[in-house]
């Protein structure tokens, strides 16, 4: 597992979830769009992880960085 690939996929995961978190903050909690904004970035991150041949040990890191992106994105819109 290449650390450069892990940082690249992690950066993409963070950026996608940052945008999705901002959009999620404007939706009613547990609505269809709210769930969509939580889960949609996964559809981009999973193929990237497979394309860069990151093994299963990268998943906890990518999930963590995705959660951080969602939280930061949500806080960006609430603090503005």
N, C-alpha and C positions, 0 to 999 in steps of 0.2 A: 504494500500500500504506500503510495507516494504522498509525502506530506504536502507537496505542491498541489496535487489533485484534491486532497482533502480540504485545503484552504480555498481552492477555487470553487468547489461544489458548496462548501460552507458559506462562502460569500454570496453565491447566487441564492442559496436557501434563505439567508438573512435578508437580502434585498427583496426577494419575492414576498416573504412573510411580513416585511415592514410595510409594503404597499397593501397587502391583504389585511393586515392589522388595522391600518388606517380606515380602510373601507368597512371592515367588520365593526368598528366602533360606532359607525353611523347607523347601523341596523339594529332592530329590536333583538334582544337576546333570545337565542334558540330558534330564530326564524330560519326559513330555508336559505336565504342569502347569507345569514350569519354562519351557518354550517358550511355553505359553499366557500366563503372566504377563509374559513379555518382549514378546509381540506383541499382546496384547489391547488395550492402550491406543491402539495405532495405529488401531484401528477407530473410536475416538472422535475422535482428533485430525485425521484426514484429512477427514472431513465438516465439522468446525469450520473448518479451513483453507479449504475450498471455500466454505462459507457466508459467511465474513468476506471472501471474495474476495482472499485473500493469494496472491501470485504464487509462482512456482517458487523465487524467491530466498529465501523464508521457510523452505524445507524444511531446509537445513543448520542453521539456528538451532533449529528445532523438534526435529530429531534430536538435536542437542547437549544441549538442555535436557531431553529425555527420558532420555538416557543419564545425565545428572547426577542426575535424579530416581531412576532405578533404583539408582545407586551409593549415594546418600544413604539410600534406603529400606533397602537391604541392610545398610548399616553401622549403621543405627538398631537393628536387631534383633540384630546381632552384638555390639554394645557395651552392650546392656542386660543 
